[in-house]
Amino acid sequence: MSKKFSKRRRPGHLFPTAAEDLKNAQINSRADFSKKQLESSAYRLAFADQEFMLADEQRGMRLMMELNKPEYILRKKNIEHTVVMFGSARTPSPEVMVQAEDSGTFTPAEMAIKRQQAFYYDQARKLAALITERSQCEECPQLHVITGGGPGIMEAANRGACDVGGDSIGLNIVLPHEQYPNPWITPDLCFQFHYFAMRKMHFLLRARALVVFPGGFGTLDEMFEALTLVQTKKIEPMPILVFGKEFWQKLLDLDFLVEQGMISADDKQLFHYVDSADEAWVVIRDSLVD
């Protein structure tokens, strides 16, 4: 008996697994006896009771699960170091640019803006390829690109990693208007979140550098949260690369904030402006090489 038991159980696992008991519970629920009791929601195993799991009272548990599930998978995949790439979901891909050029519906000024945005797409794709490929052969840890999982700059970054045969991560979020993962994310590393807070935590848990491409409210939110965490010493300093100096200097007047005493002059050194993928890679590489 003990011999048979030892083969059936993993070492240190005396009790039935949750999966085994879930299966047994499903078999028992088909029995003819005590039908009313078996159909009661109270009788369901707690972890298999969706109504219970989605109740407001279980929010803390759901937050913990959104922390634990990606952590569990990333540990199993031995992913330890990431480079986070943020940017607008509206940045056009080369395929979208061809359609825009052919449509003839945009003014010359609008097309000029789109071409500049398409340049950012190309540079994000190139940088992700550099990060993925070069970190395998240079004297720095293996790096994986991680994005918000959607279109635009996020797609470009996941696509660049895929171009050189590398894995990359996508952290999608459920939105009122459905957000679908871009097709370049490694399927086993494509996650979906309900809570923005847990998604943001996973962006930073393994981050060795952040690259912020031009974007809107979402990009600004992610960028300033990271800057605030470094400024307040809640996380260790890391390279925060802000891509496209001309764009960002038009958008942000940091000298005004210094003048008003809202930030110190030293706070302007928390990030670096970069204007090319090659320049960005050198900064990232140099920060990691002993």
C-alpha positions as CSV (number, residue, x, y, z in Angstrom):
1,M,0.0,0.0,0.0
2,S,2.7,2.5,0.9
3,K,4.6,1.6,-2.3
4,K,1.6,2.3,-4.4
5,F,0.9,5.6,-2.5
6,S,4.4,6.8,-3.0
7,K,4.1,6.4,-6.7
8,R,0.8,8.2,-6.9
9,R,1.9,11.2,-4.8
10,R,4.7,13.7,-5.3
11,P,7.2,13.8,-2.4
12,G,5.8,15.8,0.5
13,H,2.2,15.8,-0.9
14,L,0.2,13.6,1.5
15,F,-3.1,15.2,0.7
16,P,-5.1,15.1,-2.6
17,T,-4.2,18.0,-4.9
18,A,-6.8,20.7,-5.5
19,A,-7.1,19.4,-9.1
20,E,-7.9,15.9,-7.8
21,D,-10.5,17.1,-5.4
22,L,-12.1,19.4,-8.0
23,K,-12.4,16.3,-10.3
24,N,-13.9,14.3,-7.4
25,A,-16.3,17.0,-6.6
26,Q,-17.5,17.1,-10.2
27,I,-18.1,13.3,-10.2
28,N,-20.0,13.5,-6.9
29,S,-22.2,16.3,-8.2
30,R,-23.7,13.8,-10.7
31,A,-24.9,11.5,-8.0
32,D,-28.7,11.1,-7.5
33,F,-28.7,11.6,-3.7
34,S,-29.0,15.0,-1.9
35,K,-29.7,16.8,-5.2
36,K,-30.7,20.1,-3.6
37,Q,-27.6,20.2,-1.5
38,L,-25.3,19.4,-4.4
39,E,-26.8,22.2,-6.5
40,S,-26.4,24.8,-3.7
41,S,-23.7,27.4,-4.4
42,A,-22.6,27.0,-0.8
43,Y,-21.5,23.4,-1.6
44,R,-19.1,24.4,-4.3
45,L,-15.4,24.3,-3.6
46,A,-14.5,27.9,-2.8
47,F,-11.8,28.1,-5.6
48,A,-14.2,26.7,-8.1
49,D,-17.1,29.0,-7.2
50,Q,-17.0,31.9,-9.7
51,E,-19.7,33.9,-8.0
52,F,-17.8,33.8,-4.8
53,M,-14.4,34.6,-6.4
54,L,-15.9,37.6,-8.2
55,A,-17.6,39.1,-5.1
56,D,-16.4,42.5,-3.8
57,E,-15.2,40.8,-0.6
58,Q,-12.6,38.8,-2.6
59,R,-10.9,41.8,-4.2
60,G,-7.8,41.2,-2.1
61,M,-7.6,37.6,-3.2
62,R,-8.0,38.6,-6.9
63,L,-5.3,41.2,-6.5
64,M,-3.0,38.5,-5.1
65,M,-3.9,36.1,-7.9
66,E,-3.0,38.7,-10.5
67,L,0.3,39.2,-8.7
68,N,1.0,35.5,-8.4
69,K,0.0,34.0,-11.8
70,P,2.4,36.0,-14.0
71,E,5.1,35.6,-11.3
72,Y,4.6,31.8,-11.3
73,I,4.9,31.6,-15.1
74,L,7.8,34.0,-15.5
75,R,9.8,32.1,-12.8
76,K,9.1,28.8,-14.6
77,K,10.4,30.3,-17.8
78,N,13.5,31.6,-15.9
79,I,12.9,35.2,-17.0
80,E,14.7,37.4,-14.6
81,H,15.6,40.7,-16.4
82,T,13.3,42.8,-18.6
83,V,13.4,46.1,-20.6
84,V,10.0,47.8,-20.5
85,M,8.9,49.6,-23.7
86,F,6.1,52.1,-23.4
87,G,4.4,54.2,-26.1
88,S,1.3,55.1,-28.0
89,A,-1.1,52.4,-29.2
90,R,-1.9,54.7,-32.1
91,T,1.5,54.7,-33.6
92,P,1.1,53.4,-37.2
93,S,2.8,50.3,-38.4
94,P,4.4,50.1,-41.9
95,E,1.3,48.3,-43.1
96,V,-1.0,51.1,-41.8
97,M,1.3,53.7,-43.4
98,V,0.9,52.1,-46.8
99,Q,-2.9,52.2,-46.4
100,A,-2.7,55.9,-45.3
101,E,-0.5,56.8,-48.3
102,D,-2.8,55.1,-50.7
103,S,-6.0,56.5,-49.3
104,G,-5.3,60.1,-50.1
105,T,-7.5,61.2,-47.3
106,F,-4.9,62.9,-45.2
107,T,-3.4,66.4,-45.7
108,P,0.3,66.9,-46.2
109,A,0.6,68.1,-42.6
110,E,-1.2,65.0,-41.3
111,M,0.9,62.7,-43.4
112,A,4.1,64.4,-42.0
113,I,3.0,63.6,-38.5
114,K,2.2,60.0,-39.4
115,R,5.6,59.6,-41.0
116,Q,7.3,60.8,-37.9
117,Q,5.2,58.4,-35.8
118,A,6.1,55.6,-38.2
119,F,9.7,56.4,-37.6
120,Y,9.1,55.7,-33.8
121,Y,7.5,52.4,-34.7
122,D,10.6,51.4,-36.8
123,Q,13.0,52.5,-34.0
124,A,11.1,50.6,-31.3
125,R,11.1,47.5,-33.5
126,K,14.9,47.9,-34.1
127,L,15.6,48.5,-30.4
128,A,13.7,45.5,-29.3
129,A,15.6,43.4,-31.8
130,L,18.9,44.8,-30.4
131,I,18.0,44.2,-26.8
132,T,16.9,40.6,-27.5
133,E,19.8,39.6,-29.7
134,R,22.7,41.6,-28.2
135,S,22.0,40.7,-24.6
136,Q,22.6,37.0,-25.6
137,C,26.1,37.6,-26.7
138,E,27.4,40.7,-24.8
139,E,28.5,40.8,-21.2
140,C,25.2,41.6,-19.7
141,P,22.2,39.5,-18.5
142,Q,19.7,38.0,-20.9
143,L,17.0,40.6,-21.4
144,H,13.4,40.2,-22.4
145,V,11.3,42.9,-23.9
146,I,8.0,43.6,-22.0
147,T,5.2,45.7,-23.3
148,G,1.5,46.5,-22.7
149,G,0.6,43.9,-25.3
150,G,-1.4,46.1,-27.6
151,P,-0.9,47.8,-31.0
152,G,1.4,50.7,-31.9
153,I,4.7,51.0,-30.1
154,M,3.8,47.9,-28.1
155,E,3.4,45.8,-31.2
156,A,6.6,47.2,-32.7
157,A,8.6,46.1,-29.6
158,N,7.1,42.6,-29.5
159,R,7.6,42.4,-33.2
160,G,11.3,43.4,-33.0
161,A,12.0,40.6,-30.5
162,C,10.2,38.1,-32.7
163,D,12.2,39.3,-35.7
164,V,15.4,37.8,-34.2
165,G,13.7,34.7,-32.8
166,G,13.4,35.9,-29.2
167,D,10.6,35.6,-26.7
168,S,8.9,38.7,-25.4
169,I,6.2,39.5,-22.9
170,G,2.8,41.3,-23.2
171,L,0.7,42.6,-20.3
172,N,-2.7,43.2,-21.7
173,I,-5.5,44.9,-19.7
174,V,-9.3,44.4,-20.0
175,L,-10.8,47.7,-21.2
176,P,-14.4,48.7,-22.0
177,H,-13.5,48.6,-25.7
178,E,-11.9,45.2,-26.1
179,Q,-8.1,45.2,-26.3
180,Y,-6.6,42.3,-28.1
181,P,-3.0,41.2,-27.8
182,N,-0.8,41.9,-30.8
183,P,0.3,38.7,-32.7
184,W,4.0,39.1,-32.0
185,I,3.9,38.4,-28.2
186,T,5.2,34.9,-27.3
187,P,1.9,33.1,-26.6
188,D,3.1,31.5,-23.3
189,L,4.1,35.0,-22.1
190,C,0.9,36.8,-23.0
191,F,-1.0,37.9,-19.9
192,Q,-4.3,39.7,-19.2
193,F,-5.1,41.9,-16.2
194,H,-8.1,43.3,-14.6
195,Y,-6.2,45.6,-12.2
196,F,-4.0,48.3,-13.5
197,A,-2.1,48.3,-10.3
198,M,-1.0,44.7,-10.6
199,R,-0.1,45.2,-14.3
200,K,2.1,48.2,-13.4
201,M,3.8,46.2,-10.6
202,H,4.7,43.4,-13.1
203,F,6.2,46.0,-15.5
204,L,8.7,47.0,-12.8
205,L,9.4,43.8,-10.9
206,R,12.1,42.6,-13.2
207,A,12.9,45.9,-15.0
208,R,16.5,46.8,-15.7
209,A,15.6,49.7,-18.0
210,L,12.5,51.6,-19.3
211,V,12.2,53.1,-22.8
212,V,9.3,55.6,-23.2
213,F,8.3,56.4,-26.8
214,P,5.9,59.3,-27.6
215,G,2.4,58.6,-26.4
216,G,-0.7,60.0,-24.7
217,F,-2.3,59.7,-21.2
218,G,-1.4,56.1,-20.7
219,T,2.2,56.5,-21.6
220,L,2.5,59.6,-19.5
221,D,0.9,57.8,-16.6
222,E,3.4,54.9,-16.8
223,M,6.4,57.2,-17.3
224,F,5.6,59.5,-14.4
225,E,4.9,56.7,-12.0
226,A,8.3,55.2,-12.8
227,L,10.0,58.6,-12.3
228,T,8.1,59.1,-9.0
229,L,9.2,55.7,-7.7
230,V,12.9,56.5,-8.5
231,Q,12.6,60.1,-7.2
232,T,11.2,58.9,-3.9
233,K,13.7,56.0,-3.7
234,K,10.9,53.4,-3.6
235,I,12.8,51.5,-6.4
236,E,16.4,51.4,-7.3
237,P,17.5,53.8,-10.1
238,M,17.6,52.4,-13.6
239,P,18.0,53.9,-17.0
240,I,14.8,55.6,-18.1
241,L,15.2,56.5,-21.7
242,V,12.8,59.0,-23.2
243,F,12.8,58.5,-27.0
244,G,12.3,61.6,-29.2
245,K,13.8,64.7,-27.6
246,E,11.9,67.2,-29.8
247,F,8.5,65.6,-29.1
248,W,9.0,65.5,-25.3
249,Q,10.6,68.9,-24.9
250,K,7.5,70.4,-26.7
251,L,5.2,68.4,-24.4
252,L,7.1,68.9,-21.0
253,D,8.5,72.1,-19.6
254,L,10.6,70.7,-16.8
255,D,12.5,74.0,-16.4
256,F,9.1,75.5,-15.4
257,L,8.7,72.9,-12.7
258,V,12.2,73.6,-11.4
259,E,11.5,77.4,-11.5
260,Q,8.3,76.8,-9.5
261,G,10.1,74.7,-7.0
262,M,7.9,71.6,-7.8
263,I,10.9,69.5,-8.6
264,S,14.6,69.9,-8.0
265,A,17.1,70.6,-10.8
266,D,18.7,67.2,-10.1
267,D,15.3,65.5,-10.9
268,K,15.9,66.3,-14.5
269,Q,18.7,63.8,-14.5
270,L,16.4,60.9,-13.7
271,F,16.0,60.1,-17.4
272,H,17.9,60.4,-20.6
273,Y,16.7,61.7,-24.0
274,V,17.6,59.4,-26.9
275,D,16.8,59.7,-30.6
276,S,17.9,56.3,-32.1
277,A,17.7,52.7,-31.3
278,D,21.5,52.4,-31.4
279,E,21.9,55.2,-28.9
280,A,19.3,53.7,-26.6
281,W,21.0,50.2,-26.7
282,V,24.4,51.7,-25.8
283,V,22.9,53.3,-22.7
284,I,21.1,50.1,-21.6
285,R,24.2,47.9,-22.3
286,D,26.6,50.2,-20.4
287,S,24.3,50.3,-17.4
288,L,24.4,46.5,-17.1
289,V,28.0,45.7,-18.0
290,D,30.3,45.6,-15.0
